[in-house]
Amino acid sequence: MEKIGLGGSCHWCTEAIFQSLKGVTRVEQGFIAPKGNGDSFSEAVIVHYHKEHIDLGDIIEIHLHTHKSTSEHSMRDKYRSAIYAFDEENRKKSLLILEGLQKDFDNKLITKVLRFDSFKPSATQFHNYYYENPGKPFCETYISPKLKVLLEKFSSLVNPKMANTFHEPF
C-alpha cells in the first residue's frame, strides 16, 4: 500500500475524485502542512492506493487536470497546489513526473512537491461529502464538473461502481 498527499482545491472535491478511482482504497480528507512550515495548513487529502492497480504518475496527472494547477489566485493559501511526499523516493519520483507532465499544459504548473509534515482531519460530517450529497448545489457546481473531466480524460482508471453513482447532469 502506498500513499501520497494532494492539495489544490476544496478537499471535498479532491476527495470525490480520488475515491472514484480503481486501486484507491482510502481517501483521508483534511488539512496538510509541509515540513518546514508546520503551522501552514491548507485543504488536502491523503490518498492510499495499490500501485499494482494505479501508479503515482496516473494519480499526479489526474490531480493536475482536476484543479487549477497553473493558476495563482486569491485562495491559494487555503488551496495550496501541492503534492505531499511521505518519503524521499516519492518526492524525487513526484518531481520527475511533474516535470514530464508540464508538456501537457500551455501555462507553467505552479504545483509544488513538498515533504509531508502533519495532517488534521476535517470534521467527520464532511467526510465522503460528494457521495453523501451529490444533489447539493455545491456538489453540482464544483465537484460534478471535475468528475466529468475525470470520466472524459481518465475513464479507464475510474472504478465503474463509483462512476455509476455520479450525479447527473454533467
C-alpha positions in Angstrom: 0.0 0.0 0.0 1.3 3.4 -1.0 0.1 6.9 0.0 0.5 10.5 -1.3 -0.9 13.8 -0.1 -2.6 16.1 -2.7 -3.9 19.7 -2.4 -5.1 22.2 -4.9 -8.8 22.8 -4.4 -11.5 22.1 -1.9 -10.9 18.8 -0.1 -14.5 17.8 -0.8 -13.7 17.9 -4.5 -10.4 16.2 -4.2 -11.8 13.5 -2.0 -14.5 12.6 -4.6 -12.1 12.5 -7.5 -9.7 10.0 -5.8 -12.5 8.0 -4.2 -13.7 7.3 -7.7 -10.5 5.6 -8.9 -9.6 1.9 -9.3 -6.9 0.9 -6.9 -7.6 3.7 -4.3 -8.5 2.1 -1.0 -9.0 5.1 1.2 -9.0 8.9 1.0 -8.4 10.9 4.1 -9.9 14.5 3.9 -8.5 17.3 5.9 -5.6 19.8 6.1 -1.9 19.2 5.4 1.1 21.2 6.5 4.5 20.7 4.8 7.8 20.2 6.6 9.5 23.4 7.5 6.2 25.2 7.7 4.2 23.2 10.2 1.7 25.9 11.0 0.7 26.5 7.3 -2.1 24.0 6.8 -4.2 24.0 3.7 -7.0 21.8 2.4 -5.8 18.5 1.1 -6.3 14.7 1.1 -4.2 11.7 1.7 -4.7 9.0 -1.0 -4.0 5.4 -0.1 -3.6 3.2 -3.2 -2.3 -0.1 -4.5 0.5 0.7 -7.0 -0.4 -2.6 -8.8 -3.7 -1.1 -9.9 -2.9 2.6 -10.3 0.5 4.3 -10.3 1.8 7.5 -8.9 2.1 9.0 -12.4 -1.6 8.5 -13.1 -2.6 9.9 -9.7 -0.5 13.1 -10.2 -1.7 13.5 -13.8 -5.3 13.3 -12.6 -4.6 15.7 -9.8 -3.1 18.3 -12.2 -6.1 18.0 -14.6 -8.8 18.3 -12.0 -7.8 21.5 -10.3 -6.3 24.8 -11.5 -2.7 23.6 -11.4 -1.4 26.6 -13.4 -3.3 29.4 -11.7 -2.2 31.6 -8.9 -5.4 33.0 -7.3 -6.5 34.7 -4.2 -7.4 31.4 -2.5 -4.0 29.7 -2.9 -3.2 29.9 0.8 -6.4 27.9 1.6 -6.0 25.7 -1.5 -2.2 25.2 -2.0 -1.4 23.4 -5.2 0.8 20.6 -3.9 1.9 17.0 -3.9 3.0 16.0 -0.4 5.5 13.2 -0.4 5.9 10.9 2.6 9.5 9.8 1.8 12.4 11.0 -0.3 11.9 8.4 -3.0 8.3 9.5 -3.7 9.4 13.2 -3.5 12.0 12.6 -6.3 9.6 10.5 -8.3 6.9 13.1 -8.0 9.3 15.9 -9.2 10.2 13.9 -12.3 6.5 13.1 -13.0 5.6 16.8 -12.6 8.4 17.8 -14.9 7.3 15.3 -17.5 3.7 16.4 -17.4 4.5 20.1 -18.0 4.3 19.5 -21.7 0.5 18.8 -21.4 -0.2 22.4 -20.2 0.1 25.7 -22.0 0.9 27.6 -18.8 3.6 26.8 -16.2 2.4 24.4 -13.5 2.5 26.0 -10.1 2.1 22.7 -8.2 4.9 22.2 -5.7 6.3 18.9 -4.4 6.6 19.2 -0.6 7.6 17.0 2.2 4.6 15.9 4.3 4.8 17.1 7.9 1.4 16.8 9.6 -2.3 16.2 9.0 -5.5 17.4 10.7 -8.7 15.5 9.6 -11.7 17.6 8.7 -14.9 17.2 10.7 -16.5 13.7 10.3 -19.7 15.2 8.9 -17.8 16.4 5.8 -16.2 13.0 5.0 -17.5 11.3 1.9 -19.2 14.6 1.1 -20.0 14.1 -2.6 -21.2 10.6 -2.3 -23.5 11.5 0.6 -24.8 14.7 -1.0 -24.5 14.5 -4.9 -27.5 16.7 -5.5 -26.5 19.6 -3.3 -25.7 22.8 -5.2 -22.0 22.8 -4.1 -21.6 19.3 -5.5 -23.3 20.1 -8.7 -21.5 23.4 -9.2 -17.9 22.4 -8.2 -17.5 18.6 -7.9 -19.6 17.2 -10.8 -17.6 19.2 -13.4 -14.3 17.7 -12.0 -15.8 14.3 -12.2 -16.8 14.9 -15.8 -13.1 15.7 -16.6 -12.2 12.5 -14.8 -14.6 10.5 -16.9 -13.6 12.2 -20.2 -9.8 12.0 -19.7 -9.3 9.1 -17.4 -12.2 6.7 -17.9 -10.0 3.6 -17.9 -8.9 4.5 -14.3 -12.4 5.2 -12.9 -14.0 2.5 -10.8 -17.2 1.6 -12.7 -19.1 1.1 -9.5 -18.3 4.6 -8.4 -19.0 6.1 -11.9 -22.5 4.7 -11.8 -23.2 6.8 -8.8 -22.1 10.1 -10.3 -24.9 12.6 -10.1 -26.3 13.9 -13.4 -26.3 16.2 -15.2 -22.7 16.9 -16.2 
